[in-house]
Amino acid sequence: MLKIGIILGSVRQERNGEQVAQWTYDFATKRNDEAVEYELVDLAEYKLPFLGAVVAEADQEEANAAIKAWSEKIASFDGYVIVAPEYNHAVGGALKNALDYLNPEVNNKAAGFVGYGSLGGTRAHENLRLILGELQVADVRTALTFSLMADFENFSVFKPADFHKDNANGMLDQVIAWSSALQPLRK
């Protein structure tokens, strides 16, 4: 069984990412891929401190538990679909911070991207390609790019255009293929 984690990489309140991640998860599971299991992972459920920041002694146990839970959850997957907003021409700080806690957990795995923003999150994708390259994650070419102007009603209600389904299928096919191909390197 191949396990693919769909990671919601925004922690903002009232974030558009919840709708995008849920659509991605629903789309993926309805494909009924043989021997593939998808799981939605919400970064907001992991209260990670800033990497390297001083954590008050009273908060250290909770912080360490969050770091351990995040690490174990991410290590449990064979590949990833990262749902990333674009903030100020880049990946969001919370997602970057969460990725900084990882290394061996993600080595020799594959990732695809689902972005949203004024330009569909493409600049966040490019940031992620650099970050994941350093973490030895193979990123796939095809990505989903949802525009706040075209795929959201009033910039807040997610209504993706039908043409995105072709890219979703392509991206998922690539993530599955690469995650499968990389399995022998992880054993």
N, C-alpha and C positions, 0 to 999 in steps of 0.2 A: 504494500500500500504506500503510495506516494502522498506525503502530507504537504500541502501548500498553505502558508499563512497569508491571509489578506490583512495587512497592517494599516489601520487608520492612523495616519501620522500627524494629526492635529489634536491639540488639547483645548482649543478655545471653546468657550461656552457659545452656544447657538451657532456652531460651525456647520458649514455646508458639507463638510467631509462625511458626516454621518450618513447623509442621503447617498452620496457617491459610493462610499464603502459598501453600504447595504445593497445598492444596485449591482455593484461588482460581484459581491458574494452571491446574490440571487442568480445573476446571469451565469456565474461559474457553476453553481450547483445544478442548475437546470440543464446544463450540457450533459450531465450524467457520464462524465469521463470515467472510463473503466480503471479501477484500482487507483483512483485519485480521491483524496479527501481534502475539502477546503474548510478552513476555520477563520472566522473573523476575530482579529485581535485589535482592541482599542487601546492605544497608547495612554489615553486619559485614565485608564484603570491602574496604571503603574505610576505611583508618585515618586518618580526618580529625582534625586537631588541633582544639582548641577555638578557635572564631573569635576572633581578637584576642589569643590567648595567645602568650607568648614561646616560640618553638621553638628548641631548642638548635641551634647551627650544624651539629653532626654529624647532626642529624635533618632539617634543612631540605630537602634534596633529596628525601627520601622523602615528607615532608609535602606538598611542592609537587606531586610526582607523583600523590599520592592526590587532592589537590584538583582537579588537571587531569583525572584519569581520571573522577572523580565528575561534574564539570561536563560533560565530553564525553558521558558515558553518558546523563545526564539530558537533555541538549540533543537527543539523537538520537530522542527520542520525541515523538509528537503528543499524547499524553494519558497519564494515570496512574491506577492504582489503588493507593492507599496503605494498606498493612496496618499498623495502628497499635495498639499496646497502650495501655491507659490506666494511667498510674502517678500516684498521688496526685492524682486528679481532673484530669489533664492529659495532654498528649502527652509521650512520653518525651524526655529531654534530648538523646540522641544524634540522634534524628530532627530535633528543632528546630535543633540545631547544623548538621546537614547541609543543611537548608533555608536556613539563614542564608548559606550559601555561594553560593546561587543567586539569580538575578534574571532577566536576559535569557534564560537557558536555558529558563525555564518560562513566560515571558510569552505570553498569548493561547493557552493550552492548557487542557485540562479535566482534572478529577480526580474520582474517586469514592473512597469510603472503606470499608474493611473493618476493624472494630474488634473487640477482645476485652478482656474484663475483667469485674469484678463486675457492672457495668451495661452490658456489651457494648461498651465503648469509646466510648460516646456523648459523654462530656465531652472525650475526645481529639479526636473529630470536630469538636466545636464550636471547640476551639482551632485545629485545622487550617483551618477555614473562615476564621478571622481572619487567620492567617498567610498562607494562599494568596491571600486577597483583596489583601493588600499586594503580593504577587508577581504580580498580574494573572492569576491562574489561576481559571477558572470551575469552581466545585465543583457537582456534581450533587446533587439532592435525595435520591434513594434510596441507602441505605447498608446494609451488612451489620453486624449487631451480635451477636457471639457471646458468650454468657454463660459465665463460668468454672464456674458451678454447673450449668447445664443442657446445655451443649454440650461439656463436657469430663468425662471419667470420672476421678475422683480429682483433679480440677483440672489434669490433665496430659496425658491421652490425648484427642485431638480426635475427637469423634463428633457432628458437627453434625446438628441436626434437619432433616428433609426440607423443612420450610416455608421454610428459608433460600434454597432454590433459586429461588423466585419473586423474592425481593429481589435475588439475584445476577444473574438475567437482567435485571431492571429497571435495576439500577445499570450493568451493562455496556452495555445498549442506550443509556442516557443518555450514558455516557462516549464511546461511539462517535459518537453523533449530535452532541454538542457538540464533540468533537475534529475531526470532519469540518467542521462549520459554522465553526469558528475557523481552519481552514487558510488561507483567503485573507488573513487578517490577518497571518500569519507570512511571507508571500512578499514 
